[in-house]
């Protein structure tokens, strides 16, 4: 029994189908665009037998991205030359493959050229061209209609793959940019609020933010007053910037010029500069620790709020400003008003809406969410894996009272992640919070002031009396530590 052998045409058709299959499989694997274009050209040449071939891709602005060539006399072919050739316009008009006779492309003369565009969703990505079919014993070698259909099938597959590659590259670039922004400070600006005490506050912030009313944010150090101020600004719709001033960190002699600006020549070597009110024009001015502002500056601040204008130190000209003021303090302003150290009229001007943030010990439902958030954010910033937290360690973290509030919790979590060996265990947490082998005492056993002093004392012992290191662990600045009598 005999069987007929396949003809040369059938063999060529089988080769084309096998190549299309192999190419479809190869193009599914993600690879850089230059590698994909080179693979594409090699597969086409293996079937069509051209004496030369070239593939070029371009970006959305018309510039060349990738170039691959075979059989060109020069060592390399310029993508700009390939993309500026009239062939491109012919392909765009043709909207399909194109067969040309007697011409030249990128300095190479040809007898016959077969080209097809790389197009996906009407987006011209480039083209592939083969030049002068090899003789292989034929007296008049030329590209056939089958060759044309094969090339069109190849570029149809390749165009989808190219678009996918570029889409993935864009996603990777966006992801890289996002990760880089997060690396700067992943936890900055994020308010984690699951406890009812905080969700009610955030609802109030959302209602108040679009209004022009001034807001006074109260709460212990480390409760997130600046984050609330930032959220108020971000939700306000105001076009200007958020400008922050820590009234406790600037000496009284400089605070006035810091707020209102200063004219040139007021003192030797002093240049004119804008104050924070001017810089916040159209936006929000956040005055942190307003309770530490001296009475002499309070008078000028009140005038600025009432008149909506400022005068620079050493100046005469009034400057109109459109500023929404958000203030914050950990002190009891009502008590300061009664004592005469804070102006009553200024107090009522500032407290258009009053928001009081609860200490972390009164919103314990947020602690596990905060632990997870700070651990993940810090590990992302450092490029490391998030370590597991053992049950006993998590229990200690949940039971602790955090006199430094959310800021202390963040620093404690970051410290634990930094020095743990594979996991965060009970002993590590105990060493960081400065406790004995027993869990931290219940808040009912000691008053808050005693708990705070005891904890600060433990942290100071842990840092061998280094107050700067202790302040960092507590999440407060050195001045706050000094005000607490240490």
N, C-alpha and C positions, 0 to 999 in steps of 0.2 A: 504494500500500500504506500503510495507516494503522496507527498504534500508539496504544494508550490511554495517556493521561497519568496519572501516579500520583495517587492520591487524597490528600486532606489528611492522613488518618490514616497513609498510607504515607510521605508526606513527613516527618511528625513522627517516625515510627519510624526513617527513614533518618537524620534529624538526631540522634536519640538515640544510634544506633550510631556515627555519626561523632564525636560528642562523647565517648562512652566510649573510643573509640580514641585521640583526641587527649589525653584526660585520662590514659589509661594511659601514653602516651608522656611526657607532661609530668611525671607523678609519678615516673618512673624517675630523673629528674635530681635529684641531691641539692640541696636548698635549705633555708633556715631554716624552721622550722615555721610562723611567721606568714605567710610568703609562700605556703607550700603550702596553708594553710587559706583564704587569700584567693583563690588560683587555683581551688580547689575550689568555693567559693561562686559565683564568677563563671561557671564552666562550668555549674553547675546552673541558675542563673538564666537563662542563655541558652536553655535548653531548656524549663524548666517555666513560665516567665513569671509568677513570683509578684509580688505588689505589694511584698513585703518578704521578707527571708530573713536567717538568722543561723546562724553556725557557731561553736562553742566547744569548746576542748579543755581537759583538766585533767591535772594531774600525779598521781603515785602517792599523794599525800596529800590529794587532793580540791580543791586550789587551781587556779584558772584559769591556763592557760598562754598561750593565744592566742584572740582573739575577732575575728571579721569579721562585718560586717552590711551590709545593703542595704535602704534604704527605711524605716529607723527614724527617728522624728521627732526624737529626741535626737541630739546630735552623736556620742555614743558609747554603747555598751551595756556595762554592767558584767558581767564574767564571773562574779563571785560571785552576782549576781542570777539569771543564766541557770542556774547550776549548783544553786542552792537552790530552783528552781521545782519543783513537784510533777511536772512533765513528766519529770524525770530518773527518778524512782521508777517512773513509768508505763512508761518505755522499758525499764528494767531488768527489770520484771515481764513485759513483753510479749515481750522477747527478739526484737525485730524492729521494723519500721516501725510507725508509729502515726498514725491520722487522727482529729483532734479537731474538734469543732464548738463554736462560740460560747464564747469564752474570752479570756484575755489572757496575754501573755508579755512579761516585762520592760517592763510599762507600756504595751504596745500591744495593743489589742483586735483580735480576729480573728473572722472568720466561719468560716474553715476553716484548719486547720493540719496539715501533713503533716511528720512528723519521723522520722528514722532514727538509731540509735545508731552511733557509731564504736567498734567492738569488735574486738579482736584477741586470740585465745587467752584468751577469757573476761576480758580486761582492758578495762574501760570507759574509753575514751580521751576521750569527749565525744559531741557529737551535732550534727546539721545539721537545721534546720527551715525550711520555706518556708510563707508565709502568703498566703492569698487570691489565687487565680489571676486574672490579668488577664482582662478580658472579651473583648477582641479580637472584638467583634460578637456574642458569645454572650449569650443572655438569662439563662442560669444557669451561669456558669463554675464549674467545680469540678475538683479533681484526680482523674484517672482511675486505674484499676487499672494502666495502662501507666506512668503517672507514678510510681506507688508502686514498681513493679518497677525503673524507671530509677534512682530515688533509692537503692534498696537496692543496686543494682549499683555505683553511685558510691561509697557509703560502704564497700562491701566492698573496692574498690580502694584507697580513701583510707586505710582502717585499716591495711592492710599497709604502705603508704608511710609513714604516721605512725610506726608501730612501728620501721621501718627507720631513719627519721630520728633517732628518740630513741636507738636502739642505736648509731648512728654518733656521735651527740653524746656518749654515755657513753664510747665508746672514745676519742674525741678528748680528753675531760676526763681520763680515766685516763692517756692518753699524755702529755698536758700536765703532769699531776702527776708522772708518772715522769720526764719530761725535766727538770722543775724540780728534783727530788731529785738527779738525776744532775748537773745544772749546779752544785750546791753543791760537789761534788767527785766526779766520775764514777769516778775511780780508787781512791777510798778504800774499803778493806776487801776489795779484790779481789786474790787471789793467782793469778798466772799461772804455771802449772807444767806444762811439757811434758817437760823434761829428766828422766831417770830419777832423778837425785840429789834433785830436788824432789818428784817423785811418791811416792818412798819416804817422805819426811818427812811429806807430807800423809796418807799411809796411817797412819803412826804417830800423827799428831794425831787422826785420826778414832777410833782405838782408845782413846787416852788420854783424850780430851775428856770422856766421861761419868763418869770415875772421879774420886774426891775427892783424888787424889794431887797434890802440888805439882809444878810443872814449871819447869825452868830452861832458858831458850832462849839459846843462845850464837851468836855470829857477829859479823862486822865491822859497823861502822856502815853503815846503809843496806841491809842484806840483807833486811829485812822482819820483824824480831823482833816488833814491835807487831802486825803483821798476823796473825802466828801466835797471839799472845796473844788477839787478838779472835776468831779462828776457834775456839780452844780454848773460849772463853767461849760463843760462839754455839752450839757443838755440845754444850755441857755439860748443857743442860736446866735450868740453875739459874735461879731466878726473879728474883734480884736483878740489880743493874747491874754493868757492867764499869767499874771506877774505876782510872784510870792515874795514876801518880806518877813523875816523872823525878827520881831521887835525886841526879843530878849537877847539876840546875838549881836546887835548893833549898838555901840555906845550912844548915849543920849546926844552927845555933841555932833554925831554924824547922822543920826536918824532923820533929822529934819531935812537935811540936804538929800538924803537917800530917797525920801518920799516925794519931796517937792522940786528937787533939782537945785542947781547952784549956778550963779553967774560967774563969768570969767573975771579974775582979778580981785575976788573977795578976799583972798589971802595970797601970799607969794607962791607962785607956781601952780595956782589952781586954775584949771580950765573949766569952761562952761560945760555942763552936762545936764541931760534930762533926768527928771526924777521918775520914780516908779509910777506915779499917777499919770504922767504923760505917756510912759511906755505902755500903760494898760488902757489907754484911751480907746473906747469902743469895745473893751473886753472886761476882764475881771481882775480886781486887785485883792489878793489874799494876804491879810495881815495876821500872821501867826503870833501866838503869845501876846495878844493885845493887852492883857492884864499887866504886863511888865512895862508898858509905855508910860513915860514920865508925864506929869501934869502939863508941863510947858509945851510938849508936843501935842498933847491931847487937845489943847485949845485950837491949834492950827489945823488939826485933823477935823475937828468939828466944823470949823469954818469952811474947809474944803468940801465937806459933805453937804453942808447947807447951801453954799453958793455954787457948787459944781464948778469951781475954778480954783486954781492954785497960783501962788506967787513964789518964784524961786528965791532961795536964800541970796540976799544982796541985790534982788531985783525990785522993780516997781510995777512992771507990766503983769496984768492978770492973764492967765491962760485957761481957757475953757476946756473942761474935760468931761467926757461921758464914760463914767466908770461905775461898774457894779462892785460893791465892796462886800467881801466875805471875811469875817474875822473868826478867830479861834482862840481858846484859852483853856488851860487846865485849872485855872483859879476861879474862885467864887466872886464874880464881879459885883454881885449884890452886897457882899460883905465889904468889898473894897470901896463901894459907893458910900456905905454907912460910915466907914472909917475915914472917908474924905480923900482917899488916894486915887480915886477914879471919878471923873465927872459924871454926874447923874444924867445931864442932858446928852452927853456923848453915848452913854450906855443905852439910853432909849433910842437914840438914833441908829445904833448898831444892831440892836436886837429886833429888827423888823419881824423876822421869824427866827425862833430859837430852836436849835436842834441839839439834843444832848445824847452823846454816844455812850452806851453802857460799857463798863469795863468787861474784859474777856471772861472774868469769873462769873459774870451775870448772863453770859450768852454761850454757855458751854456746848450747846448744840452745834456751834460753828467750829469747835476745836478740831474734830477729826477731819473736817473738810479743809481747814486751814493747813493742817499738818500735811495732808496729801498735796495740796496746791503748792506750798512752799517747797516741799521735797522735789516734786516734779519740775517746778520752775528752776530750782537751783541746779538740778542734774542736767537739765537742758542747757543751761548757761555754761556749765563746766564740761559738757560732752561726756557724761558718765551715766551708768545705769542707776536706776532708782533702787536703793537697798531696801530689803524687807524690814519691817518693824515687828519685833516679837510682841506677843500679846501683853506680857508683863510691862514692857517698855511703853506700849500704847496706853496701858492703864495709868501709869505714872504721869504721862503727858496729859491725859484727860483730867486727872485729879488735881494737878498743880494749879496754883492760884494766879500766876503770872502778874506780879506787880508792875512789870513793864508792858503788859498787855500784848497786843498783836505783834508789836515790834519785837518784844522779847521772844515770843514764840517763833517768829521767823528766824531770828538769830540763833535760837536754840536748835531748831531743825537743821539749819545750814551747818552749824558746828557739828551736830551729830552725824550728818551725811559726810562731812569732810574727814572725820577721824575714825569712823566705824571700820571694822574689818569684816566686810561681807554682809553684816546685818546690824541693825540698831537694837541693842539689848538693854535689859534693865539696869545693869551696872553702869553702862555708858550714860544713860539718862540721869541716873542718880548723881554721877560725878559732875554732870553739867548743871544740874539744878542745885547742887551743893547740899543735897539732903543726906540724912543718915540712911540706915538700911530699911527704915520704915517709910511708908508713903508720906507725902507732905501732909501736915496737919490740916484738919478741917477748918474752914474759915470761922466756924462757930466757936472754936477754942481760943482764938486770939483775935484781937482787933486788927483792922487793916494796917494801921500805922506800924504796929509791932511786927506783923508778918513782913511788911516791906523792909523794915530795918534789919530784921533777921536774915532775910534773903540777900539783901545787899551785902551784909557782913559775910555771908557764906561765899558769895561771888568774889569779894575782895580777898578772902583767904585762898580761894581757888587760884586766883591770879597773883598770889604772893604780894598783895598790896598794890599792884599796878592799877591805878585808877582809870587810865585810858583803856586798858584791856577790859576792865570790869564794866566800864560804861558801854563798850561795844557789845559785850555779852548781854547786858541788860537791855540794849536797844535804846539807850538814852545818850545825850551828849554829856561832856565833862562838866559843863556849867550846871546842868540839872542835878548831877551827882553831888556837886558842891552845895547846891541849894538845899539838898536833903541832909546836909551836915556831915558829909564824908569827905 
